[in-house]
């Protein structure tokens, strides 16, 4: 019983430490934005007059072999502060995977 509690405590501590090292200074998950994508393009629309500085980042993946998708390139949009929108297209037969980056 004591070993189980010790193992659980160690696992919880490791998870907390891992979370501290993977957290970003300004988490994009907290931005008031809508992120959308379809096929070879992705877009972001941020609103509410916040003063966050953000940009759209799109990973363009070649999915011609569904078992082994390959990252073709990553495209970075321009930095925006506050409200705005951005869209990026990978073109061709590439699949777009969009996400937001933020900085303070």
N, C-alpha and C positions, 0 to 999 in steps of 0.2 A: 504494500500500500504506500509506504514512504517513497519507494522508487518511482511509482507512478506520479505522485505529487511533485517530486523533484524534476522528473522529466517534463511534466507539463509546465512547471515554472520556468525551466530553461528554454523550452520552446516558445513560450509567451515572451520571454525576455529577448530572444533572438528576433522574433517578429517585430517587436517594438524598435529594436536597434536598426533592423533592415528598413523599417518605415522612415526612420529619421534620415537615413542616408539616401533614400530614393525620393524624398519629398523635394519639390522645387520651391524656390523662394516666393514666387507668385504663382500659385496653382491655377492653371488654365481651367480646371474643373469648376472653379468658383466664378468665372467670368459670366456676365449676363449675355450669353451669346447662343445663337442657334447654329448648329453645324449640320450640314446636309451633304449628301453625295449620291451619285448615281453613275454607274459605269465608269467612264474615263474622266469624270470631273467631280470636284468637291467645292463647297462654298461655305462661307461663314457670314453671319450677320450679327453684330454686337450692338446693344442698345442700352438705354437707361441713363445716358449722360455720365457714365462712370469715367474715371480718369485712368483706367487700365491701359497699358500699352501692350498690344497683341499683334500676332501675325498668323496667317494660315500657312500650314506646312502640309504638303501632300506627298505621300510615298506612292510612286508609280510602279506597280507590280505587273510583270509579264505572267499571265495566268494561262498561257497556251497549253501548258502541262499542269492540270489542276493538282496533281500529286506533289509537284515540286515548283511552286510559284517562285519567281526570281525577282528581286528588287532591281528595277531598271535604273531608277534615279529618284532623288528627292528634290522637290521644287519648293522654294521658300518665297512666300509672298512678302509684300512690303509691310513695314511696321505701321500700325495705326494707333492713335490714342483716342480713347472714347468711342463714340458711335461710329459705325462704318460697316462696310461689307467688302468682301473680296471673293473671287472665284478663280480657280486654277484648273486647267484641263491638261491631262497627260497626253491626250491624243492617241490615235491608232487603236490597237487592241489591248491597251494597258488598263488595269483597274486602279482607280484612285482611292487611297485611304487617307482621309484628311484628319488633321488634329490641330489644336491651337497651342501656340507658345505664348507665354506672357513674361513680361519683365517689369520690374518696379522702377 
